Amino acid sequence: MSRGLRFEFDGGPAVVAPLHERHAPVSSRTVWDALSSPATVLATHAMYAGPEIMLDLPEHARTFSPTDVPAENQQVIPAAGDVIWYYQAPNLMAGLADEVWEVGLFYGPGGRIFGPLGWTPCNVIASVVDGLAPFAAACAEIRISGARRLTVSRVE
């Protein structure tokens, strides 16, 4: 396996998503480098995108200029298991003054990257290839029960 990202909920389950280093070389390397130490964050459920959990990179992982990450390996209808990188500048969307440094994981079919600003192509930087079902069940539970602590880390 190539390098990847490990997503693990407190108390489990976990999945590994190998990076798309060939098709998304800059964005996958940038997120990889930013996670030189694991990031534990609250994973939330998407409102518009369907079966997606979202995590905002914490300050310690914001080690790069997000506007320097090029568009590559983009998609608006991601597959189950796809991991995306998305940046939204402050005040880009009405009512949202904060920056968004998102790593999103689509855990089921029917996902779409569509929101208040319309279709929003995002870089697909990795994809889960094994063990998605138990992780997907935990992701779906977030929609009902609310945010849950998740750690994202590097795997070699």
Backbone hydrogen bonds in HBPLUS format (Angstrom, degrees):
<---DONOR---> <-ACCEPTOR-->    atom                        ^
c    i                          cat <-CA-CA->   ^        H-A-AA   ^      H-
h    n   atom  resd res      DA  || num        DHA   H-A  angle D-A-AA Bond
n    s   type  num  typ     dist DA aas  dist angle  dist       angle   num
A0019-LEU N   A0003-ARG O   2.81 MM  16  5.93 174.2  1.81 148.4 149.5     1
A0004-GLY N   A0155-VAL O   2.81 MM 151  4.99 158.7  1.86 148.1 150.6     2
A0155-VAL N   A0004-GLY O   2.86 MM 151  4.99 146.5  1.97 145.5 140.8     3
A0005-LEU N   A0017-ALA O   2.94 MM  12  5.22 156.8  2.00 134.0 137.4     4
A0017-ALA N   A0005-LEU O   2.78 MM  12  5.22 161.9  1.81 152.0 158.0     5
A0006-ARG N   A0153-SER O   2.77 MM 147  5.20 166.8  1.79 149.3 153.8     6
A0153-SER N   A0006-ARG O   2.94 MM 147  5.20 151.6  2.02 141.5 150.7     7
A0007-PHE N   A0015-VAL O   2.89 MM   8  5.44 162.2  1.92 157.7 163.8     8
A0015-VAL N   A0007-PHE O   2.92 MM   8  5.44 148.9  2.02 148.3 158.5     9
A0008-GLU N   A0151-THR O   2.91 MM 143  5.25 155.1  1.98 146.9 155.1    10
A0151-THR N   A0008-GLU O   2.81 MM 143  5.25 165.7  1.83 146.7 149.8    11
A0009-PHE N   A0013-PRO O   3.08 MM   4  5.80 164.3  2.11 166.5 162.1    12
A0012-GLY N   A0009-PHE O   2.72 MM   3  4.78 156.8  1.78 135.8 132.2    13
A0010-ASP N   A0149-ARG O   3.16 MM 139  5.86 159.1  2.21 141.0 141.2    14
A0127-SER N   A0018-PRO O   3.25 MM 109  5.96 148.2  2.35 148.2 153.6    15
A0020-HIS N   A0125-ILE O   2.73 MM 105  5.31 162.0  1.76 138.1 136.7    16
A0024-ALA N   A0020-HIS O   2.76 MM   4  5.48 151.8  1.84 156.6 162.9    17
A0028-SER N   A0024-ALA O   2.95 MM   4  5.75 158.8  2.00 150.4 157.3    18
A0029-ARG N   A0025-PRO O   3.19 MM   4  5.96 154.2  2.26 130.0 137.6    19
A0030-THR N   A0026-VAL O   2.83 MM   4  5.93 153.3  1.90 148.4 156.7    20
A0031-VAL N   A0027-SER O   3.06 MM   4  6.19 168.3  2.07 149.9 151.8    21
A0032-TRP N   A0028-SER O   2.97 MM   4  6.03 160.2  2.01 144.4 150.9    22
A0033-ASP N   A0029-ARG O   2.82 MM   4  5.98 168.2  1.83 151.0 154.0    23
A0034-ALA N   A0030-THR O   2.97 MM   4  6.15 153.1  2.04 143.5 151.3    24
A0035-LEU N   A0031-VAL O   3.12 MM   4  6.34 133.1  2.35 143.4 154.5    25
A0035-LEU N   A0032-TRP O   3.08 MM   3  5.32 137.7  2.26 102.7 114.4    26
A0039-ALA N   A0152-VAL O   2.97 MM 113  5.41 166.9  1.99 155.9 158.2    27
A0152-VAL N   A0039-ALA O   2.87 MM 113  5.41 159.9  1.91 151.7 154.8    28
A0041-VAL N   A0150-LEU O   2.87 MM 109  5.56 158.8  1.91 163.9 162.5    29
A0150-LEU N   A0041-VAL O   2.83 MM 109  5.56 157.5  1.88 163.5 170.7    30
A0043-ALA N   A0148-ARG O   2.80 MM 105  5.37 170.0  1.81 150.9 148.4    31
A0148-ARG N   A0043-ALA O   3.12 MM 105  5.37 151.0  2.20 140.5 148.4    32
A0044-THR N   A0054-MET O   2.99 MM  10  5.33 163.4  2.02 152.9 155.3    33
A0054-MET N   A0044-THR O   2.77 MM  10  5.33 159.6  1.81 152.0 158.5    34
A0046-ALA N   A0052-GLU O   2.93 MM   6  5.47 169.3  1.95 155.8 155.0    35
A0112-ARG N   A0049-ALA O   3.02 MM  63  4.89 156.5  2.08 134.1 138.4    36
A0052-GLU N   A0050-GLY O   2.75 MM   2  5.77 128.3  2.02 117.1 100.9    37
A0107-TYR N   A0051-PRO O   2.87 MM  56  5.64 142.7  2.01 137.7 149.5    38
A0053-ILE N   A0105-LEU O   2.99 MM  52  5.42 161.2  2.02 147.9 149.8    39
A0105-LEU N   A0053-ILE O   2.92 MM  52  5.42 160.2  1.96 154.1 160.4    40
A0055-LEU N   A0103-VAL O   2.92 MM  48  5.42 149.7  2.01 147.4 157.4    41
A0103-VAL N   A0055-LEU O   2.92 MM  48  5.42 160.8  1.96 159.3 165.7    42
A0057-LEU N   A0101-TRP O   2.76 MM  44  5.51 163.9  1.79 162.1 164.4    43
A0061-ALA N   A0058-PRO O   2.90 MM   3  5.53 149.8  1.99 120.0 129.1    44
A0062-ARG N   A0059-GLU O   3.05 MM   3  5.20 162.1  2.08 110.2 115.9    45
A0068-ASP N   A0065-SER O   2.96 MM   3  5.50 161.0  2.00 117.7 124.0    46
A0069-VAL N   A0066-PRO O   3.34 MM   3  5.59 165.3  2.36 106.1 110.4    47
A0124-VAL N   A0073-ASN O   3.01 MM  51  5.64 165.1  2.03 132.7 137.2    48
A0075-GLN N   A0122-CYS O   3.03 MM  47  5.71 139.7  2.20 144.2 154.7    49
A0122-CYS N   A0075-GLN O   3.19 MM  47  5.71 163.6  2.22 145.8 147.3    50
A0113-ILE N   A0076-VAL O   2.74 MM  37  4.84 160.4  1.77 144.6 146.4    51
A0082-ASP N   A0079-ALA O   3.04 MM   3  5.58 166.2  2.06 137.3 138.8    52
A0081-GLY N   A0106-PHE O   2.54 MM  25  5.34 162.6  1.56 150.3 156.4    53
A0128-VAL N   A0081-GLY O   2.83 MM  47  4.54 159.6  1.87 120.8 125.7    54
A0106-PHE N   A0082-ASP O   2.89 MM  24  5.44 169.0  1.90 166.2 167.7    55
A0083-VAL N   A0126-ALA O   2.82 MM  43  5.05 158.8  1.86 149.8 143.6    56
A0125-ILE N   A0083-VAL O   2.81 MM  42  5.81 142.8  1.95 150.6 162.7    57
A0084-ILE N   A0104-GLY O   2.79 MM  20  5.08 156.4  1.84 142.8 151.0    58
A0104-GLY N   A0084-ILE O   3.05 MM  20  5.08 155.0  2.11 130.1 138.1    59
A0085-TRP N   A0123-ASN O   2.89 MM  38  5.35 145.9  2.00 148.1 158.8    60
A0086-TYR N   A0102-GLU O   2.97 MM  16  5.09 152.3  2.04 149.0 149.9    61
A0102-GLU N   A0086-TYR O   2.82 MM  16  5.09 148.0  1.92 166.6 168.1    62
A0088-GLN N   A0100-VAL O   2.91 MM  12  4.89 152.7  1.99 138.3 144.0    63
A0100-VAL N   A0088-GLN O   2.94 MM  12  4.89 156.6  1.99 142.9 147.3    64
A0092-LEU N   A0089-ALA O   3.29 MM   3  5.63 157.5  2.35 131.3 128.9    65
A0091-ASN N   A0096-LEU O   3.12 MM   5  5.55 138.7  2.30 136.3 143.8    66
A0096-LEU N   A0093-MET O   3.00 MM   3  5.60 155.5  2.06 146.9 145.2    67
A0120-THR N   A0113-ILE O   2.91 MM   7  5.60 167.9  1.93 156.9 155.6    68
A0115-GLY N   A0118-GLY O   3.14 MM   3  5.18 161.1  2.18 124.7 127.7    69
A0118-GLY N   A0115-GLY O   2.86 MM   3  5.18 165.7  1.88 120.1 123.8    70
A0136-ALA N   A0132-LEU O   2.68 MM   4  5.77 157.6  1.73 163.7 171.7    71
A0137-ALA N   A0133-ALA O   3.10 MM   4  6.37 152.3  2.18 149.6 155.7    72
A0138-ALA N   A0134-PRO O   3.30 MM   4  6.59 153.7  2.37 140.5 146.4    73
A0139-CYS N   A0135-PHE O   2.92 MM   4  6.25 150.6  2.01 149.1 158.3    74
A0140-ALA N   A0136-ALA O   2.86 MM   4  6.11 163.0  1.89 155.2 158.7    75
A0141-GLU N   A0137-ALA O   3.15 MM   4  6.34 144.6  2.28 138.8 147.8    76
A0142-ILE N   A0139-CYS O   3.03 MM   3  5.41 138.4  2.21 106.0 117.2    77
A0143-ARG N   A0140-ALA O   3.11 MM   3  5.53 135.0  2.33 106.3 116.9    78
A0144-ILE N   A0141-GLU O   3.03 MM   3  5.29 132.7  2.27 103.1 115.2    79
A0145-SER N   A0141-GLU O   2.78 MM   4  5.94 176.8  1.78 170.0 169.0    80
A0146-GLY N   A0142-ILE O   2.78 MM   4  4.67 147.4  1.89 124.0 131.3    81
